[in-house]
Amino acid sequence: MFGTLTLNDIAKDLKLSRKTTQRLARKGVFPVIAIKNKKGHSYVIPFDEYLNWKKNKKQENEENNLLSDWDLLFEERNNWIEWSL
């Protein structure tokens, strides 16, 4: 195991905002470890688990011909917009 990644690392890799990455982490989309601190929670993701998650997501999309990850994110965004109205 190489260590852990922060949500900032994941956001850069997936080309998402940190806020979106944090929302997805809270929903359980990523294999995160929540660490309580004075400000609430911070999240870290074991490097190996993140690579496995990313590989599995890619395989799922290819095998099932599902929507891409971007489509999933846009769907989540639209759900959030509907909820906030």
PDB file with one MODEL, atoms N, CA, C and O in Angstrom:
MODEL        1
ATOM      1  N   MET A   1       0.846  -1.186   0.000  1.00  0.00           N
ATOM      2  CA  MET A   1       0.000   0.000   0.000  1.00  0.00           C
ATOM      3  C   MET A   1       0.881   1.235   0.000  1.00  0.00           C
ATOM      4  O   MET A   1       1.875   1.303   0.723  1.00  0.00           O
ATOM      5  N   PHE A   2       0.506   2.217  -0.822  1.00  0.00           N
ATOM      6  CA  PHE A   2       1.315   3.420  -0.970  1.00  0.00           C
ATOM      7  C   PHE A   2       0.924   4.533  -0.026  1.00  0.00           C
ATOM      8  O   PHE A   2       1.617   5.548   0.036  1.00  0.00           O
ATOM      9  N   GLY A   3      -0.144   4.383   0.699  1.00  0.00           N
ATOM     10  CA  GLY A   3      -0.598   5.438   1.586  1.00  0.00           C
ATOM     11  C   GLY A   3      -2.030   5.814   1.281  1.00  0.00           C
ATOM     12  O   GLY A   3      -2.825   4.998   0.815  1.00  0.00           O
ATOM     13  N   THR A   4      -2.337   7.064   1.555  1.00  0.00           N
ATOM     14  CA  THR A   4      -3.705   7.517   1.361  1.00  0.00           C
ATOM     15  C   THR A   4      -3.733   8.750   0.460  1.00  0.00           C
ATOM     16  O   THR A   4      -2.731   9.443   0.283  1.00  0.00           O
ATOM     17  N   LEU A   5      -4.907   8.995  -0.096  1.00  0.00           N
ATOM     18  CA  LEU A   5      -5.139  10.172  -0.918  1.00  0.00           C
ATOM     19  C   LEU A   5      -6.163  11.052  -0.216  1.00  0.00           C
ATOM     20  O   LEU A   5      -7.030  10.554   0.504  1.00  0.00           O
ATOM     21  N   THR A   6      -6.064  12.336  -0.423  1.00  0.00           N
ATOM     22  CA  THR A   6      -7.055  13.264   0.121  1.00  0.00           C
ATOM     23  C   THR A   6      -8.125  13.511  -0.933  1.00  0.00           C
ATOM     24  O   THR A   6      -7.971  13.119  -2.090  1.00  0.00           O
ATOM     25  N   LEU A   7      -9.200  14.158  -0.528  1.00  0.00           N
ATOM     26  CA  LEU A   7     -10.238  14.510  -1.492  1.00  0.00           C
ATOM     27  C   LEU A   7      -9.712  15.471  -2.546  1.00  0.00           C
ATOM     28  O   LEU A   7     -10.180  15.454  -3.684  1.00  0.00           O
ATOM     29  N   ASN A   8      -8.747  16.311  -2.185  1.00  0.00           N
ATOM     30  CA  ASN A   8      -8.124  17.196  -3.175  1.00  0.00           C
ATOM     31  C   ASN A   8      -7.421  16.383  -4.258  1.00  0.00           C
ATOM     32  O   ASN A   8      -7.505  16.710  -5.442  1.00  0.00           O
ATOM     33  N   ASP A   9      -6.730  15.326  -3.846  1.00  0.00           N
ATOM     34  CA  ASP A   9      -6.049  14.456  -4.810  1.00  0.00           C
ATOM     35  C   ASP A   9      -7.054  13.816  -5.763  1.00  0.00           C
ATOM     36  O   ASP A   9      -6.832  13.761  -6.973  1.00  0.00           O
ATOM     37  N   ILE A  10      -8.158  13.335  -5.205  1.00  0.00           N
ATOM     38  CA  ILE A  10      -9.186  12.678  -6.009  1.00  0.00           C
ATOM     39  C   ILE A  10      -9.841  13.682  -6.945  1.00  0.00           C
ATOM     40  O   ILE A  10     -10.092  13.376  -8.111  1.00  0.00           O
ATOM     41  N   ALA A  11     -10.117  14.881  -6.437  1.00  0.00           N
ATOM     42  CA  ALA A  11     -10.736  15.926  -7.257  1.00  0.00           C
ATOM     43  C   ALA A  11      -9.854  16.256  -8.460  1.00  0.00           C
ATOM     44  O   ALA A  11     -10.351  16.406  -9.576  1.00  0.00           O
ATOM     45  N   LYS A  12      -8.557  16.369  -8.234  1.00  0.00           N
ATOM     46  CA  LYS A  12      -7.637  16.648  -9.348  1.00  0.00           C
ATOM     47  C   LYS A  12      -7.631  15.504 -10.344  1.00  0.00           C
ATOM     48  O   LYS A  12      -7.650  15.737 -11.553  1.00  0.00           O
ATOM     49  N   ASP A  13      -7.606  14.285  -9.861  1.00  0.00           N
ATOM     50  CA  ASP A  13      -7.554  13.122 -10.745  1.00  0.00           C
ATOM     51  C   ASP A  13      -8.821  12.996 -11.591  1.00  0.00           C
ATOM     52  O   ASP A  13      -8.745  12.688 -12.781  1.00  0.00           O
ATOM     53  N   LEU A  14      -9.977  13.231 -10.986  1.00  0.00           N
ATOM     54  CA  LEU A  14     -11.250  13.091 -11.693  1.00  0.00           C
ATOM     55  C   LEU A  14     -11.697  14.388 -12.368  1.00  0.00           C
ATOM     56  O   LEU A  14     -12.721  14.428 -13.050  1.00  0.00           O
ATOM     57  N   LYS A  15     -10.903  15.452 -12.163  1.00  0.00           N
ATOM     58  CA  LYS A  15     -11.217  16.764 -12.731  1.00  0.00           C
ATOM     59  C   LYS A  15     -12.585  17.262 -12.252  1.00  0.00           C
ATOM     60  O   LYS A  15     -13.427  17.695 -13.038  1.00  0.00           O
ATOM     61  N   LEU A  16     -12.767  17.182 -10.943  1.00  0.00           N
ATOM     62  CA  LEU A  16     -13.987  17.650 -10.288  1.00  0.00           C
ATOM     63  C   LEU A  16     -13.613  18.710  -9.259  1.00  0.00           C
ATOM     64  O   LEU A  16     -12.445  18.860  -8.901  1.00  0.00           O
ATOM     65  N   SER A  17     -14.606  19.431  -8.798  1.00  0.00           N
ATOM     66  CA  SER A  17     -14.347  20.373  -7.714  1.00  0.00           C
ATOM     67  C   SER A  17     -14.211  19.584  -6.411  1.00  0.00           C
ATOM     68  O   SER A  17     -14.676  18.449  -6.305  1.00  0.00           O
ATOM     69  N   ARG A  18     -13.575  20.196  -5.438  1.00  0.00           N
ATOM     70  CA  ARG A  18     -13.428  19.535  -4.145  1.00  0.00           C
ATOM     71  C   ARG A  18     -14.797  19.344  -3.495  1.00  0.00           C
ATOM     72  O   ARG A  18     -15.048  18.323  -2.856  1.00  0.00           O
ATOM     73  N   LYS A  19     -15.673  20.322  -3.659  1.00  0.00           N
ATOM     74  CA  LYS A  19     -17.011  20.252  -3.069  1.00  0.00           C
ATOM     75  C   LYS A  19     -17.784  19.051  -3.631  1.00  0.00           C
ATOM     76  O   LYS A  19     -18.434  18.326  -2.877  1.00  0.00           O
ATOM     77  N   THR A  20     -17.716  18.843  -4.939  1.00  0.00           N
ATOM     78  CA  THR A  20     -18.394  17.705  -5.566  1.00  0.00           C
ATOM     79  C   THR A  20     -17.795  16.399  -5.061  1.00  0.00           C
ATOM     80  O   THR A  20     -18.518  15.450  -4.757  1.00  0.00           O
ATOM     81  N   THR A  21     -16.485  16.361  -4.975  1.00  0.00           N
ATOM     82  CA  THR A  21     -15.802  15.160  -4.493  1.00  0.00           C
ATOM     83  C   THR A  21     -16.203  14.871  -3.049  1.00  0.00           C
ATOM     84  O   THR A  21     -16.403  13.714  -2.679  1.00  0.00           O
ATOM     85  N   GLN A  22     -16.318  15.907  -2.242  1.00  0.00           N
ATOM     86  CA  GLN A  22     -16.723  15.726  -0.849  1.00  0.00           C
ATOM     87  C   GLN A  22     -18.157  15.205  -0.769  1.00  0.00           C
ATOM     88  O   GLN A  22     -18.458  14.330   0.043  1.00  0.00           O
ATOM     89  N   ARG A  23     -19.034  15.739  -1.606  1.00  0.00           N
ATOM     90  CA  ARG A  23     -20.430  15.287  -1.624  1.00  0.00           C
ATOM     91  C   ARG A  23     -20.504  13.806  -2.007  1.00  0.00           C
ATOM     92  O   ARG A  23     -21.247  13.040  -1.394  1.00  0.00           O
ATOM     93  N   LEU A  24     -19.736  13.408  -3.017  1.00  0.00           N
ATOM     94  CA  LEU A  24     -19.721  12.012  -3.440  1.00  0.00           C
ATOM     95  C   LEU A  24     -19.150  11.104  -2.348  1.00  0.00           C
ATOM     96  O   LEU A  24     -19.606   9.975  -2.168  1.00  0.00           O
ATOM     97  N   ALA A  25     -18.161  11.602  -1.631  1.00  0.00           N
ATOM     98  CA  ALA A  25     -17.576  10.821  -0.534  1.00  0.00           C
ATOM     99  C   ALA A  25     -18.604  10.609   0.572  1.00  0.00           C
ATOM    100  O   ALA A  25     -18.703   9.516   1.129  1.00  0.00           O
ATOM    101  N   ARG A  26     -19.372  11.655   0.892  1.00  0.00           N
ATOM    102  CA  ARG A  26     -20.395  11.532   1.928  1.00  0.00           C
ATOM    103  C   ARG A  26     -21.487  10.545   1.529  1.00  0.00           C
ATOM    104  O   ARG A  26     -22.069   9.874   2.381  1.00  0.00           O
ATOM    105  N   LYS A  27     -21.762  10.460   0.219  1.00  0.00           N
ATOM    106  CA  LYS A  27     -22.780   9.530  -0.268  1.00  0.00           C
ATOM    107  C   LYS A  27     -22.266   8.094  -0.323  1.00  0.00           C
ATOM    108  O   LYS A  27     -23.045   7.163  -0.527  1.00  0.00           O
ATOM    109  N   GLY A  28     -20.969   7.914  -0.143  1.00  0.00           N
ATOM    110  CA  GLY A  28     -20.405   6.572  -0.165  1.00  0.00           C
ATOM    111  C   GLY A  28     -19.992   6.098  -1.543  1.00  0.00           C
ATOM    112  O   GLY A  28     -19.816   4.898  -1.756  1.00  0.00           O
ATOM    113  N   VAL A  29     -19.833   7.023  -2.488  1.00  0.00           N
ATOM    114  CA  VAL A  29     -19.424   6.650  -3.842  1.00  0.00           C
ATOM    115  C   VAL A  29     -17.984   6.143  -3.845  1.00  0.00           C
ATOM    116  O   VAL A  29     -17.652   5.222  -4.590  1.00  0.00           O
ATOM    117  N   PHE A  30     -17.139   6.734  -3.025  1.00  0.00           N
ATOM    118  CA  PHE A  30     -15.737   6.336  -2.922  1.00  0.00           C
ATOM    119  C   PHE A  30     -15.520   5.499  -1.667  1.00  0.00           C
ATOM    120  O   PHE A  30     -16.276   5.623  -0.703  1.00  0.00           O
ATOM    121  N   PRO A  31     -14.502   4.653  -1.669  1.00  0.00           N
ATOM    122  CA  PRO A  31     -14.166   3.884  -0.458  1.00  0.00           C
ATOM    123  C   PRO A  31     -13.360   4.748   0.515  1.00  0.00           C
ATOM    124  O   PRO A  31     -12.140   4.604   0.608  1.00  0.00           O
ATOM    125  N   VAL A  32     -14.031   5.638   1.236  1.00  0.00           N
ATOM    126  CA  VAL A  32     -13.345   6.609   2.089  1.00  0.00           C
ATOM    127  C   VAL A  32     -13.298   6.173   3.546  1.00  0.00           C
ATOM    128  O   VAL A  32     -14.079   5.339   4.004  1.00  0.00           O
ATOM    129  N   ILE A  33     -12.356   6.769   4.243  1.00  0.00           N
ATOM    130  CA  ILE A  33     -12.267   6.629   5.693  1.00  0.00           C
ATOM    131  C   ILE A  33     -12.508   8.023   6.262  1.00  0.00           C
ATOM    132  O   ILE A  33     -11.760   8.955   5.966  1.00  0.00           O
ATOM    133  N   ALA A  34     -13.539   8.165   7.070  1.00  0.00           N
ATOM    134  CA  ALA A  34     -13.859   9.456   7.679  1.00  0.00           C
ATOM    135  C   ALA A  34     -13.077   9.593   8.983  1.00  0.00           C
ATOM    136  O   ALA A  34     -13.084   8.697   9.827  1.00  0.00           O
ATOM    137  N   ILE A  35     -12.412  10.721   9.127  1.00  0.00           N
ATOM    138  CA  ILE A  35     -11.633  11.001  10.332  1.00  0.00           C
ATOM    139  C   ILE A  35     -12.244  12.225  10.993  1.00  0.00           C
ATOM    140  O   ILE A  35     -12.286  13.305  10.403  1.00  0.00           O
ATOM    141  N   LYS A  36     -12.718  12.051  12.225  1.00  0.00           N
ATOM    142  CA  LYS A  36     -13.303  13.176  12.953  1.00  0.00           C
ATOM    143  C   LYS A  36     -12.208  14.148  13.360  1.00  0.00           C
ATOM    144  O   LYS A  36     -11.128  13.755  13.802  1.00  0.00           O
ATOM    145  N   ASN A  37     -12.517  15.432  13.196  1.00  0.00           N
ATOM    146  CA  ASN A  37     -11.614  16.473  13.676  1.00  0.00           C
ATOM    147  C   ASN A  37     -12.446  17.623  14.224  1.00  0.00           C
ATOM    148  O   ASN A  37     -13.670  17.518  14.299  1.00  0.00           O
ATOM    149  N   LYS A  38     -11.807  18.708  14.605  1.00  0.00           N
ATOM    150  CA  LYS A  38     -12.516  19.826  15.235  1.00  0.00           C
ATOM    151  C   LYS A  38     -13.541  20.462  14.295  1.00  0.00           C
ATOM    152  O   LYS A  38     -14.551  20.997  14.753  1.00  0.00           O
ATOM    153  N   LYS A  39     -13.290  20.409  12.993  1.00  0.00           N
ATOM    154  CA  LYS A  39     -14.185  21.053  12.026  1.00  0.00           C
ATOM    155  C   LYS A  39     -15.277  20.122  11.524  1.00  0.00           C
ATOM    156  O   LYS A  39     -16.129  20.550  10.747  1.00  0.00           O
ATOM    157  N   GLY A  40     -15.278  18.878  11.938  1.00  0.00           N
ATOM    158  CA  GLY A  40     -16.271  17.913  11.471  1.00  0.00           C
ATOM    159  C   GLY A  40     -15.592  16.617  11.078  1.00  0.00           C
ATOM    160  O   GLY A  40     -15.165  15.843  11.935  1.00  0.00           O
ATOM    161  N   HIS A  41     -15.494  16.384   9.772  1.00  0.00           N
ATOM    162  CA  HIS A  41     -14.842  15.177   9.261  1.00  0.00           C
ATOM    163  C   HIS A  41     -13.882  15.545   8.142  1.00  0.00           C
ATOM    164  O   HIS A  41     -14.126  16.474   7.372  1.00  0.00           O
ATOM    165  N   SER A  42     -12.810  14.818   8.069  1.00  0.00           N
ATOM    166  CA  SER A  42     -11.976  14.872   6.871  1.00  0.00           C
ATOM    167  C   SER A  42     -11.941  13.445   6.334  1.00  0.00           C
ATOM    168  O   SER A  42     -12.085  12.483   7.089  1.00  0.00           O
ATOM    169  N   TYR A  43     -11.755  13.322   5.066  1.00  0.00           N
ATOM    170  CA  TYR A  43     -11.799  12.019   4.420  1.00  0.00           C
ATOM    171  C   TYR A  43     -10.462  11.699   3.773  1.00  0.00           C
ATOM    172  O   TYR A  43      -9.824  12.561   3.168  1.00  0.00           O
ATOM    173  N   VAL A  44     -10.053  10.456   3.909  1.00  0.00           N
ATOM    174  CA  VAL A  44      -8.896   9.953   3.193  1.00  0.00           C
ATOM    175  C   VAL A  44      -9.302   8.655   2.500  1.00  0.00           C
ATOM    176  O   VAL A  44     -10.210   7.949   2.939  1.00  0.00           O
ATOM    177  N   ILE A  45      -8.617   8.369   1.429  1.00  0.00           N
ATOM    178  CA  ILE A  45      -8.922   7.190   0.641  1.00  0.00           C
ATOM    179  C   ILE A  45      -7.631   6.402   0.458  1.00  0.00           C
ATOM    180  O   ILE A  45      -6.656   6.943  -0.064  1.00  0.00           O
ATOM    181  N   PRO A  46      -7.598   5.139   0.876  1.00  0.00           N
ATOM    182  CA  PRO A  46      -6.407   4.332   0.647  1.00  0.00           C
ATOM    183  C   PRO A  46      -6.101   4.257  -0.850  1.00  0.00           C
ATOM    184  O   PRO A  46      -6.990   4.000  -1.662  1.00  0.00           O
ATOM    185  N   PHE A  47      -4.860   4.480  -1.199  1.00  0.00           N
ATOM    186  CA  PHE A  47      -4.437   4.548  -2.598  1.00  0.00           C
ATOM    187  C   PHE A  47      -4.858   3.305  -3.387  1.00  0.00           C
ATOM    188  O   PHE A  47      -5.441   3.410  -4.465  1.00  0.00           O
ATOM    189  N   ASP A  48      -4.555   2.132  -2.836  1.00  0.00           N
ATOM    190  CA  ASP A  48      -4.889   0.881  -3.530  1.00  0.00           C
ATOM    191  C   ASP A  48      -6.391   0.732  -3.733  1.00  0.00           C
ATOM    192  O   ASP A  48      -6.835   0.282  -4.789  1.00  0.00           O
ATOM    193  N   GLU A  49      -7.169   1.108  -2.731  1.00  0.00           N
ATOM    194  CA  GLU A  49      -8.629   1.005  -2.838  1.00  0.00           C
ATOM    195  C   GLU A  49      -9.166   1.955  -3.903  1.00  0.00           C
ATOM    196  O   GLU A  49     -10.096   1.612  -4.634  1.00  0.00           O
ATOM    197  N   TYR A  50      -8.583   3.149  -3.990  1.00  0.00           N
ATOM    198  CA  TYR A  50      -9.021   4.107  -5.009  1.00  0.00           C
ATOM    199  C   TYR A  50      -8.732   3.569  -6.407  1.00  0.00           C
ATOM    200  O   TYR A  50      -9.577   3.656  -7.297  1.00  0.00           O
ATOM    201  N   LEU A  51      -7.551   3.020  -6.595  1.00  0.00           N
ATOM    202  CA  LEU A  51      -7.217   2.453  -7.909  1.00  0.00           C
ATOM    203  C   LEU A  51      -8.158   1.308  -8.271  1.00  0.00           C
ATOM    204  O   LEU A  51      -8.605   1.207  -9.413  1.00  0.00           O
ATOM    205  N   ASN A  52      -8.458   0.448  -7.301  1.00  0.00           N
ATOM    206  CA  ASN A  52      -9.408  -0.647  -7.549  1.00  0.00           C
ATOM    207  C   ASN A  52     -10.795  -0.111  -7.877  1.00  0.00           C
ATOM    208  O   ASN A  52     -11.454  -0.612  -8.788  1.00  0.00           O
ATOM    209  N   TRP A  53     -11.246   0.908  -7.137  1.00  0.00           N
ATOM    210  CA  TRP A  53     -12.551   1.511  -7.390  1.00  0.00           C
ATOM    211  C   TRP A  53     -12.606   2.080  -8.806  1.00  0.00           C
ATOM    212  O   TRP A  53     -13.575   1.872  -9.536  1.00  0.00           O
ATOM    213  N   LYS A  54     -11.560   2.792  -9.176  1.00  0.00           N
ATOM    214  CA  LYS A  54     -11.520   3.419 -10.499  1.00  0.00           C
ATOM    215  C   LYS A  54     -11.519   2.358 -11.605  1.00  0.00           C
ATOM    216  O   LYS A  54     -12.204   2.501 -12.618  1.00  0.00           O
ATOM    217  N   LYS A  55     -10.750   1.307 -11.398  1.00  0.00           N
ATOM    218  CA  LYS A  55     -10.690   0.209 -12.373  1.00  0.00           C
ATOM    219  C   LYS A  55     -12.053  -0.476 -12.494  1.00  0.00           C
ATOM    220  O   LYS A  55     -12.509  -0.747 -13.604  1.00  0.00           O
ATOM    221  N   ASN A  56     -12.702  -0.756 -11.367  1.00  0.00           N
ATOM    222  CA  ASN A  56     -14.015  -1.404 -11.371  1.00  0.00           C
ATOM    223  C   ASN A  56     -15.074  -0.535 -12.035  1.00  0.00           C
ATOM    224  O   ASN A  56     -15.917  -1.042 -12.776  1.00  0.00           O
ATOM    225  N   LYS A  57     -15.040   0.772 -11.776  1.00  0.00           N
ATOM    226  CA  LYS A  57     -16.004   1.687 -12.397  1.00  0.00           C
ATOM    227  C   LYS A  57     -15.845   1.671 -13.915  1.00  0.00           C
ATOM    228  O   LYS A  57     -16.828   1.652 -14.656  1.00  0.00           O
ATOM    229  N   LYS A  58     -14.605   1.679 -14.360  1.00  0.00           N
ATOM    230  CA  LYS A  58     -14.345   1.658 -15.804  1.00  0.00           C
ATOM    231  C   LYS A  58     -14.862   0.356 -16.416  1.00  0.00           C
ATOM    232  O   LYS A  58     -15.495   0.371 -17.472  1.00  0.00           O
ATOM    233  N   GLN A  59     -14.593  -0.770 -15.753  1.00  0.00           N
ATOM    234  CA  GLN A  59     -15.060  -2.066 -16.254  1.00  0.00           C
ATOM    235  C   GLN A  59     -16.581  -2.147 -16.270  1.00  0.00           C
ATOM    236  O   GLN A  59     -17.165  -2.653 -17.228  1.00  0.00           O
ATOM    237  N   GLU A  60     -17.229  -1.650 -15.211  1.00  0.00           N
ATOM    238  CA  GLU A  60     -18.690  -1.652 -15.168  1.00  0.00           C
ATOM    239  C   GLU A  60     -19.267  -0.882 -16.342  1.00  0.00           C
ATOM    240  O   GLU A  60     -20.212  -1.335 -16.989  1.00  0.00           O
ATOM    241  N   ASN A  61     -18.699   0.278 -16.613  1.00  0.00           N
ATOM    242  CA  ASN A  61     -19.201   1.097 -17.712  1.00  0.00           C
ATOM    243  C   ASN A  61     -18.989   0.420 -19.056  1.00  0.00           C
ATOM    244  O   ASN A  61     -19.855   0.477 -19.929  1.00  0.00           O
ATOM    245  N   GLU A  62     -17.851  -0.215 -19.221  1.00  0.00           N
ATOM    246  CA  GLU A  62     -17.565  -0.880 -20.495  1.00  0.00           C
ATOM    247  C   GLU A  62     -18.414  -2.134 -20.666  1.00  0.00           C
ATOM    248  O   GLU A  62     -18.976  -2.355 -21.738  1.00  0.00           O
ATOM    249  N   GLU A  63     -18.513  -2.947 -19.635  1.00  0.00           N
ATOM    250  CA  GLU A  63     -19.243  -4.215 -19.729  1.00  0.00           C
ATOM    251  C   GLU A  63     -20.742  -4.013 -19.889  1.00  0.00           C
ATOM    252  O   GLU A  63     -21.389  -4.710 -20.670  1.00  0.00           O
ATOM    253  N   ASN A  64     -21.278  -3.080 -19.166  1.00  0.00           N
ATOM    254  CA  ASN A  64     -22.726  -2.887 -19.175  1.00  0.00           C
ATOM    255  C   ASN A  64     -23.180  -1.798 -20.134  1.00  0.00           C
ATOM    256  O   ASN A  64     -24.374  -1.541 -20.287  1.00  0.00           O
ATOM    257  N   ASN A  65     -22.203  -1.160 -20.779  1.00  0.00           N
ATOM    258  CA  ASN A  65     -22.513  -0.060 -21.689  1.00  0.00           C
ATOM    259  C   ASN A  65     -23.382   0.983 -20.986  1.00  0.00           C
ATOM    260  O   ASN A  65     -24.350   1.499 -21.546  1.00  0.00           O
ATOM    261  N   LEU A  66     -23.004   1.272 -19.745  1.00  0.00           N
ATOM    262  CA  LEU A  66     -23.750   2.229 -18.941  1.00  0.00           C
ATOM    263  C   LEU A  66     -23.313   3.647 -19.255  1.00  0.00           C
ATOM    264  O   LEU A  66     -22.398   3.881 -20.044  1.00  0.00           O
ATOM    265  N   LEU A  67     -23.983   4.569 -18.626  1.00  0.00           N
ATOM    266  CA  LEU A  67     -23.605   5.963 -18.746  1.00  0.00           C
ATOM    267  C   LEU A  67     -22.194   6.160 -18.222  1.00  0.00           C
ATOM    268  O   LEU A  67     -21.748   5.432 -17.335  1.00  0.00           O
ATOM    269  N   SER A  68     -21.506   7.126 -18.758  1.00  0.00           N
ATOM    270  CA  SER A  68     -20.158   7.419 -18.280  1.00  0.00           C
ATOM    271  C   SER A  68     -20.234   8.050 -16.893  1.00  0.00           C
ATOM    272  O   SER A  68     -21.307   8.447 -16.439  1.00  0.00           O
ATOM    273  N   ASP A  69     -19.095   8.138 -16.230  1.00  0.00           N
ATOM    274  CA  ASP A  69     -19.044   8.768 -14.909  1.00  0.00           C
ATOM    275  C   ASP A  69     -19.516  10.216 -14.985  1.00  0.00           C
ATOM    276  O   ASP A  69     -20.151  10.715 -14.056  1.00  0.00           O
ATOM    277  N   TRP A  70     -19.204  10.892 -16.096  1.00  0.00           N
ATOM    278  CA  TRP A  70     -19.630  12.282 -16.243  1.00  0.00           C
ATOM    279  C   TRP A  70     -21.144  12.370 -16.283  1.00  0.00           C
ATOM    280  O   TRP A  70     -21.734  13.271 -15.686  1.00  0.00           O
ATOM    281  N   ASP A  71     -21.775  11.442 -16.982  1.00  0.00           N
ATOM    282  CA  ASP A  71     -23.233  11.445 -17.033  1.00  0.00           C
ATOM    283  C   ASP A  71     -23.822  11.230 -15.644  1.00  0.00           C
ATOM    284  O   ASP A  71     -24.821  11.853 -15.286  1.00  0.00           O
ATOM    285  N   LEU A  72     -23.209  10.359 -14.873  1.00  0.00           N
ATOM    286  CA  LEU A  72     -23.659  10.122 -13.507  1.00  0.00           C
ATOM    287  C   LEU A  72     -23.535  11.398 -12.677  1.00  0.00           C
ATOM    288  O   LEU A  72     -24.433  11.730 -11.903  1.00  0.00           O
ATOM    289  N   LEU A  73     -22.428  12.106 -12.839  1.00  0.00           N
ATOM    290  CA  LEU A  73     -22.219  13.339 -12.085  1.00  0.00           C
ATOM    291  C   LEU A  73     -23.219  14.415 -12.495  1.00  0.00           C
ATOM    292  O   LEU A  73     -23.734  15.143 -11.646  1.00  0.00           O
ATOM    293  N   PHE A  74     -23.495  14.518 -13.791  1.00  0.00           N
ATOM    294  CA  PHE A  74     -24.483  15.493 -14.243  1.00  0.00           C
ATOM    295  C   PHE A  74     -25.873  15.133 -13.723  1.00  0.00           C
ATOM    296  O   PHE A  74     -26.659  16.018 -13.384  1.00  0.00           O
ATOM    297  N   GLU A  75     -26.174  13.846 -13.661  1.00  0.00           N
ATOM    298  CA  GLU A  75     -27.448  13.402 -13.110  1.00  0.00           C
ATOM    299  C   GLU A  75     -27.534  13.786 -11.632  1.00  0.00           C
ATOM    300  O   GLU A  75     -28.566  14.280 -11.177  1.00  0.00           O
ATOM    301  N   GLU A  76     -26.459  13.562 -10.887  1.00  0.00           N
ATOM    302  CA  GLU A  76     -26.426  13.940  -9.472  1.00  0.00           C
ATOM    303  C   GLU A  76     -26.582  15.454  -9.330  1.00  0.00           C
ATOM    304  O   GLU A  76     -27.285  15.930  -8.439  1.00  0.00           O
ATOM    305  N   ARG A  77     -25.926  16.203 -10.210  1.00  0.00           N
ATOM    306  CA  ARG A  77     -26.023  17.656 -10.191  1.00  0.00           C
ATOM    307  C   ARG A  77     -27.473  18.091 -10.424  1.00  0.00           C
ATOM    308  O   ARG A  77     -27.983  18.962  -9.720  1.00  0.00           O
ATOM    309  N   ASN A  78     -28.125  17.492 -11.399  1.00  0.00           N
ATOM    310  CA  ASN A  78     -29.513  17.843 -11.695  1.00  0.00           C
ATOM    311  C   ASN A  78     -30.431  17.489 -10.529  1.00  0.00           C
ATOM    312  O   ASN A  78     -31.351  18.243 -10.213  1.00  0.00           O
ATOM    313  N   ASN A  79     -30.187  16.350  -9.891  1.00  0.00           N
ATOM    314  CA  ASN A  79     -30.971  15.984  -8.709  1.00  0.00           C
ATOM    315  C   ASN A  79     -30.799  17.015  -7.603  1.00  0.00           C
ATOM    316  O   ASN A  79     -31.758  17.378  -6.922  1.00  0.00           O
ATOM    317  N   TRP A  80     -29.572  17.480  -7.434  1.00  0.00           N
ATOM    318  CA  TRP A  80     -29.292  18.468  -6.402  1.00  0.00           C
ATOM    319  C   TRP A  80     -29.988  19.785  -6.730  1.00  0.00           C
ATOM    320  O   TRP A  80     -30.547  20.429  -5.842  1.00  0.00           O
ATOM    321  N   ILE A  81     -29.957  20.186  -7.993  1.00  0.00           N
ATOM    322  CA  ILE A  81     -30.603  21.432  -8.396  1.00  0.00           C
ATOM    323  C   ILE A  81     -32.106  21.338  -8.167  1.00  0.00           C
ATOM    324  O   ILE A  81     -32.711  22.283  -7.659  1.00  0.00           O
ATOM    325  N   GLU A  82     -32.718  20.214  -8.533  1.00  0.00           N
ATOM    326  CA  GLU A  82     -34.148  20.032  -8.296  1.00  0.00           C
ATOM    327  C   GLU A  82     -34.469  20.094  -6.817  1.00  0.00           C
ATOM    328  O   GLU A  82     -35.471  20.685  -6.413  1.00  0.00           O
ATOM    329  N   TRP A  83     -33.607  19.477  -6.004  1.00  0.00           N
ATOM    330  CA  TRP A  83     -33.829  19.444  -4.563  1.00  0.00           C
ATOM    331  C   TRP A  83     -33.726  20.849  -3.964  1.00  0.00           C
ATOM    332  O   TRP A  83     -34.465  21.192  -3.041  1.00  0.00           O
ATOM    333  N   SER A  84     -32.799  21.663  -4.496  1.00  0.00           N
ATOM    334  CA  SER A  84     -32.555  22.983  -3.894  1.00  0.00           C
ATOM    335  C   SER A  84     -33.599  24.020  -4.309  1.00  0.00           C
ATOM    336  O   SER A  84     -33.655  25.100  -3.721  1.00  0.00           O
ATOM    337  N   LEU A  85     -34.422  23.714  -5.308  1.00  0.00           N
ATOM    338  CA  LEU A  85     -35.436  24.694  -5.745  1.00  0.00           C
ATOM    339  C   LEU A  85     -36.604  24.773  -4.810  1.00  0.00           C
ATOM    340  O   LEU A  85     -37.531  25.549  -5.044  1.00  0.00           O
TER     341      LEU A  85
ENDMDL
END
